[in-house]
Amino acid sequence: MEKTIEKICYASNSQSISYREIYQLNDKKIKIEIKSDSYHNQCYARASVLKDDDWNIIYTIPYSLMQTPEGLAYKSDYKNKPATAETNFKEDVQKLRTHIEKILF
């Protein structure tokens, strides 16, 4: 059974938009973080699991293999409304979720 704790898309600084999702799946709390930065090598997509009050990274997608476009903060549609960029993160979210389930369950 899955329960969403938080799901947000926000400007993390002037040159990046980030997506964060925290949810509970069975007895595990999982966090997905994806960052679209203006510099490709500063983008990331990672998943962590909460263990003993610490987030431990369990899977990452290398920035060179990410589907989330870089530089979302500079697109006029999202510059002042970063929450509307959420759909751009969809493919990487799905890939992270697939690997989370393979690793944890």
Summary of the structure (lengths in Angstrom):
residues: 105
radius of gyration: 13.6
end to end distance: 12.6
largest distance: 41.5
contacts: 310
relative contact order: 0.22
helix: 34%
strand: 46%
